[in-house]
Amino acid sequence: MAFDERLAERIRKRLGKRKELAEKKMFGGVAFLLNGNMCVGVHKQDLIVRLDPEDTDKALAEPHTRVFDLSGPPMKGWILVESGGLKDEKTLGKWIRLSVDYAFSLPKK
C-alpha cells in the first residue's frame, strides 16, 4: 500500500536531524519515533498524530481530523489529519509540535 512520500519528506524536514529520532515502516506507511515512542506518521495520504489521550476530543473538533481506527475500536490519543488540512506548513507544524511534545513526555523505550 502506497503512502504520501511528499508528506513524509515534509515531516522529515520539520523533525530535522535528532539522535533520538527513528523512522519505521508501520501501518502500511511510515512512522517517526522519538526515544522509541511513536510520534507522527503517514498513512496513505493522511498524517497520523499521537497526542495526549486527554486532548483527543479537542483535536477531533479541528477541521480535517478523524479518529485513527485501522482495525478494532479507535484509541484515545491517536488521530488522522486528512491531506486537505495539511496544505500549509504552519498547520503541519502545529500537529507535529503537538506530537513531539507528547512523545518527549513519555518514558524512553
N, CA, C and O atoms as a DFTB+ gen file, in Angstrom:
436 C
 N C O
     1  1       0.844      -1.179       0.000
     2  2       0.000       0.000       0.000
     3  2       0.895       1.250       0.000
     4  3       1.798       1.389       0.825
     5  1       0.628       2.112      -0.908
     6  2       1.443       3.318      -1.043
     7  2       1.031       4.369      -0.012
     8  3      -0.109       4.406       0.451
     9  1       1.995       5.215       0.326
    10  2       1.712       6.342       1.207
    11  2       2.323       7.594       0.589
    12  3       3.162       7.509      -0.307
    13  1       1.903       8.735       1.067
    14  2       2.330      10.020       0.518
    15  2       3.788      10.306       0.904
    16  3       4.069      10.792       2.000
    17  1       4.695      10.000      -0.004
    18  2       6.134      10.229       0.236
    19  2       6.439      11.722       0.403
    20  3       7.336      12.099       1.157
    21  1       5.697      12.549      -0.294
    22  2       5.917      14.001      -0.178
    23  2       5.598      14.486       1.243
    24  3       6.331      15.302       1.802
    25  1       4.521      13.991       1.812
    26  2       4.178      14.333       3.200
    27  2       5.255      13.817       4.146
    28  3       5.646      14.516       5.081
    29  1       5.736      12.598       3.910
    30  2       6.801      12.051       4.750
    31  2       8.046      12.928       4.688
    32  3       8.700      13.144       5.709
    33  1       8.377      13.432       3.517
    34  2       9.542      14.310       3.383
    35  2       9.319      15.640       4.109
    36  3      10.249      16.171       4.715
    37  1       8.122      16.173       4.057
    38  2       7.809      17.408       4.797
    39  2       7.986      17.189       6.298
    40  3       8.484      18.065       7.005
    41  1       7.576      16.015       6.778
    42  2       7.732      15.690       8.196
    43  2       9.212      15.580       8.538
    44  3       9.657      16.117       9.552
    45  1       9.980      14.883       7.695
    46  2      11.424      14.745       7.947
    47  2      12.082      16.118       8.088
    48  3      12.894      16.331       8.988
    49  1      11.735      17.031       7.212
    50  2      12.310      18.381       7.277
    51  2      11.928      19.076       8.568
    52  3      12.752      19.761       9.175
    53  1      10.685      18.907       8.994
    54  2      10.223      19.538      10.230
    55  2      10.912      18.952      11.455
    56  3      11.283      19.680      12.375
    57  1      11.081      17.639      11.461
    58  2      11.700      16.987      12.624
    59  2      13.203      17.203      12.668
    60  3      13.798      17.207      13.746
    61  1      13.817      17.381      11.519
    62  2      15.255      17.622      11.470
    63  2      16.062      16.396      11.861
    64  3      15.539      15.288      11.984
    65  1      17.338      16.631      12.049
    66  2      18.253      15.558      12.461
    67  2      18.291      15.542      13.983
    68  3      18.693      16.520      14.612
    69  1      17.878      14.446      14.558
    70  2      17.871      14.270      16.014
    71  2      18.407      12.876      16.310
    72  3      18.050      11.913      15.631
    73  1      19.249      12.769      17.305
    74  2      19.805      11.453      17.630
    75  2      18.724      10.514      18.164
    76  3      18.859       9.296      18.044
    77  1      17.658      11.054      18.750
    78  2      16.613      10.207      19.319
    79  2      15.506       9.869      18.316
    80  3      14.518       9.233      18.683
    81  1      15.659      10.284      17.063
    82  2      14.653      10.069      16.022
    83  2      14.931       8.790      15.232
    84  3      16.066       8.523      14.836
    85  1      13.883       8.012      15.013
    86  2      13.969       6.819      14.169
    87  2      12.760       6.810      13.240
    88  3      11.704       7.356      13.559
    89  1      12.936       6.191      12.109
    90  2      11.877       6.072      11.122
    91  2      11.619       4.586      10.907
    92  3      12.556       3.797      10.787
    93  1      10.329       4.204      10.859
    94  2       9.990       2.795      10.755
    95  2       8.747       2.627       9.885
    96  3       7.799       3.405       9.990
    97  1       8.757       1.615       9.033
    98  2       7.582       1.292       8.226
    99  2       6.533       0.665       9.143
   100  3       6.788      -0.347       9.797
   101  1       5.353       1.281       9.181
   102  2       4.252       0.804      10.021
   103  2       2.930       1.227       9.397
   104  3       2.886       2.173       8.610
   105  1       1.865       0.538       9.740
   106  2       0.512       0.906       9.316
   107  2       0.377       1.019       7.797
   108  3      -0.493       1.744       7.315
   109  1       1.200       0.334       7.053
   110  2       1.178       0.471       5.598
   111  2       1.754       1.790       5.148
   112  3       1.557       2.197       4.003
   113  1       2.462       2.461       6.027
   114  2       3.068       3.759       5.736
   115  2       4.392       3.883       6.456
   116  3       5.187       2.944       6.494
   117  1       4.617       5.052       7.026
   118  2       5.859       5.293       7.746
   119  2       5.530       5.996       9.063
   120  3       4.628       6.830       9.135
   121  1       6.289       5.636      10.101
   122  2       6.129       6.254      11.413
   123  2       7.452       6.867      11.837
   124  3       8.521       6.369      11.482
   125  1       7.373       7.937      12.588
   126  2       8.544       8.604      13.141
   127  2       8.471       8.450      14.656
   128  3       7.471       8.798      15.285
   129  1       9.546       7.925      15.224
   130  2       9.594       7.650      16.656
   131  2      10.647       8.523      17.317
   132  3      11.719       8.758      16.761
   133  1      10.326       8.995      18.505
   134  2      11.264       9.765      19.323
   135  2      11.492       8.998      20.607
   136  3      10.547       8.722      21.346
   137  1      12.742       8.652      20.878
   138  2      13.090       7.848      22.059
   139  2      12.298       6.540      22.088
   140  3      11.955       6.041      23.160
   141  1      12.013       5.994      20.918
   142  2      11.299       4.732      20.832
   143  2       9.790       4.841      20.882
   144  3       9.097       3.830      20.766
   145  1       9.265       6.042      21.052
   146  2       7.824       6.256      21.123
   147  2       7.319       6.847      19.817
   148  3       7.887       7.808      19.299
   149  1       6.247       6.267      19.288
   150  2       5.637       6.799      18.068
   151  2       5.251       8.247      18.291
   152  3       4.692       8.607      19.327
   153  1       5.557       9.064      17.310
   154  2       5.275      10.500      17.382
   155  2       4.246      10.863      16.308
   156  3       3.090      11.141      16.625
   157  1       4.658      10.861      15.063
   158  2       3.784      11.128      13.923
   159  2       4.062      10.076      12.857
   160  3       5.015       9.302      12.951
   161  1       3.208      10.072      11.848
   162  2       3.421       9.145      10.755
   163  2       2.548       9.497       9.577
   164  3       1.793      10.469       9.600
   165  1       2.669       8.682       8.547
   166  2       1.866       8.867       7.346
   167  2       1.160       7.554       7.053
   168  3       1.786       6.496       6.983
   169  1      -0.144       7.639       6.885
   170  2      -0.965       6.502       6.474
   171  2      -1.732       6.932       5.233
   172  3      -2.597       7.806       5.301
   173  1      -1.416       6.322       4.112
   174  2      -1.970       6.704       2.812
   175  2      -1.645       8.173       2.565
   176  3      -0.480       8.526       2.380
   177  1      -2.665       9.031       2.561
   178  2      -2.441      10.466       2.323
   179  2      -2.566      11.289       3.607
   180  3      -2.469      12.515       3.567
   181  1      -2.777      10.633       4.728
   182  2      -3.084      11.317       5.982
   183  2      -1.915      11.318       6.959
   184  3      -1.049      10.444       6.929
   185  1      -1.918      12.319       7.819
   186  2      -0.939      12.432       8.893
   187  2      -1.476      11.711      10.122
   188  3      -2.593      11.977      10.564
   189  1      -0.690      10.811      10.666
   190  2      -1.020      10.173      11.943
   191  2      -0.449      11.071      13.034
   192  3       0.732      11.417      13.014
   193  1      -1.289      11.438      13.972
   194  2      -0.860      12.296      15.077
   195  2      -1.083      11.544      16.382
   196  3      -2.190      11.087      16.668
   197  1      -0.024      11.421      17.166
   198  2      -0.153      10.855      18.509
   199  2      -0.116      12.014      19.486
   200  3       0.770      12.867      19.431
   201  1      -1.090      12.031      20.376
   202  2      -1.201      13.138      21.317
   203  2      -1.693      12.630      22.655
   204  3      -2.098      11.475      22.787
   205  1      -1.655      13.488      23.627
   206  2      -2.157      13.145      24.949
   207  2      -3.603      12.674      24.809
   208  3      -4.426      13.382      24.228
   209  1      -3.925      11.489      25.330
   210  2      -5.300      10.990      25.208
   211  2      -6.348      11.980      25.708
   212  3      -7.469      12.009      25.200
   213  1      -5.990      12.785      26.696
   214  2      -6.915      13.789      27.226
   215  2      -7.264      14.857      26.184
   216  3      -8.294      15.520      26.302
   217  1      -6.418      15.026      25.170
   218  2      -6.625      16.056      24.149
   219  2      -7.305      15.534      22.884
   220  3      -7.478      16.282      21.922
   221  1      -7.689      14.263      22.876
   222  2      -8.251      13.655      21.669
   223  2      -9.509      14.362      21.190
   224  3      -9.596      14.742      20.022
   225  1     -10.475      14.543      22.063
   226  2     -11.740      15.159      21.641
   227  2     -11.535      16.581      21.140
   228  3     -12.156      16.992      20.159
   229  1     -10.677      17.323      21.801
   230  2     -10.372      18.692      21.353
   231  2      -9.746      18.671      19.958
   232  3     -10.105      19.481      19.102
   233  1      -8.825      17.759      19.732
   234  2      -8.162      17.659      18.427
   235  2      -9.164      17.258      17.346
   236  3      -9.097      17.755      16.222
   237  1     -10.085      16.365      17.680
   238  2     -11.068      15.917      16.699
   239  2     -12.089      16.998      16.338
   240  3     -12.823      16.859      15.360
   241  1     -12.134      18.065      17.121
   242  2     -13.009      19.195      16.796
   243  2     -12.381      20.100      15.725
   244  3     -13.052      20.970      15.170
   245  1     -11.093      19.889      15.441
   246  2     -10.384      20.670      14.422
   247  2     -10.798      20.196      13.023
   248  3     -11.166      19.035      12.842
   249  1     -10.737      21.103      12.036
   250  2     -11.077      20.695      10.664
   251  2     -10.147      19.606      10.131
   252  3      -8.972      19.546      10.494
   253  1     -10.677      18.761       9.281
   254  2      -9.923      17.730       8.555
   255  2      -9.377      16.617       9.446
   256  3      -8.438      15.927       9.051
   257  1      -9.940      16.428      10.634
   258  2      -9.453      15.371      11.525
   259  2     -10.494      14.269      11.644
   260  3     -11.690      14.488      11.447
   261  1     -10.004      13.072      11.975
   262  2     -10.905      11.957      12.254
   263  2     -10.153      10.957      13.143
   264  3      -8.936      11.041      13.312
   265  1     -10.898      10.033      13.689
   266  2     -10.280       9.037      14.562
   267  2      -9.385       8.118      13.745
   268  3      -9.632       7.874      12.564
   269  1      -8.360       7.622      14.381
   270  2      -7.433       6.674      13.775
   271  2      -7.906       5.284      14.187
   272  3      -7.693       4.850      15.319
   273  1      -8.552       4.596      13.247
   274  2      -9.127       3.292      13.576
   275  2      -8.912       2.305      12.431
   276  3      -9.850       1.965      11.709
   277  1      -7.693       1.856      12.275
   278  2      -7.379       0.916      11.199
   279  2      -8.070      -0.423      11.406
   280  3      -8.533      -1.039      10.446
   281  1      -8.141      -0.865      12.627
   282  2      -8.835      -2.116      12.941
   283  2      -9.241      -2.064      14.402
   284  3      -8.476      -1.624      15.260
   285  1     -10.432      -2.510      14.663
   286  2     -10.895      -2.513      16.039
   287  2     -11.365      -1.141      16.481
   288  3     -11.499      -0.227      15.667
   289  1     -11.614      -1.002      17.768
   290  2     -12.113       0.275      18.280
   291  2     -11.023       1.352      18.242
   292  3      -9.844       1.053      18.435
   293  1     -11.420       2.609      17.993
   294  2     -10.429       3.689      17.973
   295  2      -9.817       3.894      19.355
   296  3     -10.457       3.676      20.383
   297  1      -8.562       4.320      19.343
   298  2      -7.860       4.547      20.604
   299  2      -7.770       6.047      20.884
   300  3      -7.531       6.840      19.973
   301  1      -7.959       6.423      22.114
   302  2      -7.736       7.807      22.511
   303  2      -6.253       8.109      22.342
   304  3      -5.407       7.254      22.604
   305  1      -5.943       9.308      21.911
   306  2      -4.548       9.699      21.771
   307  2      -3.995       9.491      20.376
   308  3      -2.806       9.717      20.148
   309  1      -4.831       9.065      19.432
   310  2      -4.399       8.842      18.057
   311  2      -5.459       9.415      17.127
   312  3      -6.634       9.065      17.243
   313  1      -5.063      10.289      16.207
   314  2      -5.988      10.830      15.219
   315  2      -5.307      10.856      13.849
   316  3      -4.090      10.708      13.739
   317  1      -6.111      11.046      12.826
   318  2      -5.614      11.273      11.476
   319  2      -6.000      12.676      11.051
   320  3      -7.107      13.135      11.331
   321  1      -5.089      13.355      10.378
   322  2      -5.378      14.653       9.776
   323  2      -5.336      14.434       8.273
   324  3      -4.312      14.027       7.724
   325  1      -6.448      14.705       7.616
   326  2      -6.560      14.495       6.174
   327  2      -5.666      15.461       5.417
   328  3      -5.346      16.545       5.904
   329  1      -5.271      15.057       4.229
   330  2      -4.353      15.864       3.417
   331  2      -4.873      17.276       3.172
   332  3      -4.080      18.212       3.069
   333  1      -6.186      17.446       3.078
   334  2      -6.755      18.780       2.881
   335  2      -6.450      19.742       4.018
   336  3      -6.500      20.958       3.835
   337  1      -6.138      19.210       5.172
   338  2      -5.799      20.037       6.331
   339  2      -4.315      20.233       6.524
   340  3      -3.886      20.753       7.554
   341  1      -3.512      19.818       5.534
   342  2      -2.050      19.887       5.674
   343  2      -1.396      20.677       4.553
   344  3      -0.205      20.517       4.290
   345  1      -2.165      21.524       3.897
   346  2      -1.632      22.233       2.734
   347  2      -0.599      23.286       3.096
   348  3       0.313      23.551       2.313
   349  1      -0.727      23.890       4.272
   350  2       0.256      24.912       4.651
   351  2       1.175      24.379       5.743
   352  3       0.792      23.527       6.545
   353  1       2.386      24.899       5.752
   354  2       3.416      24.423       6.686
   355  2       3.098      24.779       8.138
   356  3       3.506      24.066       9.055
   357  1       2.381      25.868       8.349
   358  2       2.043      26.275       9.710
   359  2       1.152      25.229      10.383
   360  3       1.368      24.872      11.541
   361  1       0.157      24.745       9.652
   362  2      -0.747      23.744      10.215
   363  2      -0.037      22.419      10.428
   364  3      -0.208      21.782      11.467
   365  1       0.756      22.001       9.454
   366  2       1.538      20.778       9.627
   367  2       2.438      20.899      10.856
   368  3       2.532      19.970      11.658
   369  1       3.088      22.032      10.997
   370  2       3.972      22.264      12.142
   371  2       3.248      22.185      13.467
   372  3       3.795      21.679      14.447
   373  1       2.013      22.684      13.508
   374  2       1.224      22.633      14.744
   375  2       0.990      21.187      15.173
   376  3       1.160      20.853      16.346
   377  1       0.602      20.332      14.236
   378  2       0.339      18.932      14.564
   379  2       1.621      18.211      14.949
   380  3       1.623      17.403      15.877
   381  1       2.698      18.491      14.253
   382  2       3.975      17.842      14.582
   383  2       4.449      18.266      15.968
   384  3       4.895      17.425      16.749
   385  1       4.361      19.549      16.282
   386  2       4.766      20.026      17.614
   387  2       3.963      19.343      18.715
   388  3       4.519      18.950      19.741
   389  1       2.664      19.201      18.505
   390  2       1.802      18.546      19.485
   391  2       2.271      17.109      19.723
   392  3       2.334      16.649      20.863
   393  1       2.596      16.414      18.646
   394  2       3.060      15.030      18.749
   395  2       4.437      14.923      19.379
   396  3       4.679      14.047      20.210
   397  1       5.333      15.806      18.989
   398  2       6.691      15.804      19.547
   399  2       6.630      16.046      21.056
   400  3       7.278      15.340      21.829
   401  1       5.862      17.031      21.465
   402  2       5.750      17.330      22.895
   403  2       5.240      16.117      23.664
   404  3       5.749      15.798      24.738
   405  1       4.232      15.443      23.110
   406  2       3.706      14.275      23.808
   407  2       4.726      13.131      23.824
   408  3       4.928      12.495      24.858
   409  1       5.358      12.871      22.697
   410  2       6.340      11.775      22.635
   411  2       7.480      11.999      23.639
   412  3       7.940      11.049      24.272
   413  1       7.929      13.233      23.785
   414  2       9.013      13.518      24.740
   415  2       8.537      13.452      26.190
   416  3       9.361      13.375      27.101
   417  1       7.225      13.479      26.418
   418  2       6.717      13.363      27.785
   419  2       6.659      11.903      28.255
   420  3       6.476      11.630      29.441
   421  1       6.815      10.979      27.317
   422  2       6.741       9.550      27.637
   423  2       8.106       9.006      28.033
   424  3       9.129       9.550      27.620
   425  1       8.136       7.943      28.826
   426  2       9.424       7.324      29.167
   427  2      10.104       6.774      27.908
   428  3       9.438       6.314      26.981
   429  1      11.419       6.828      27.891
   430  2      12.179       6.272      26.769
   431  2      11.983       4.763      26.722
   432  3      11.835       4.105      27.752
   433  1      11.984       4.225      25.492
   434  2      11.874       2.767      25.319
   435  2      13.217       2.199      24.951
   436  3      13.345       0.990      24.760
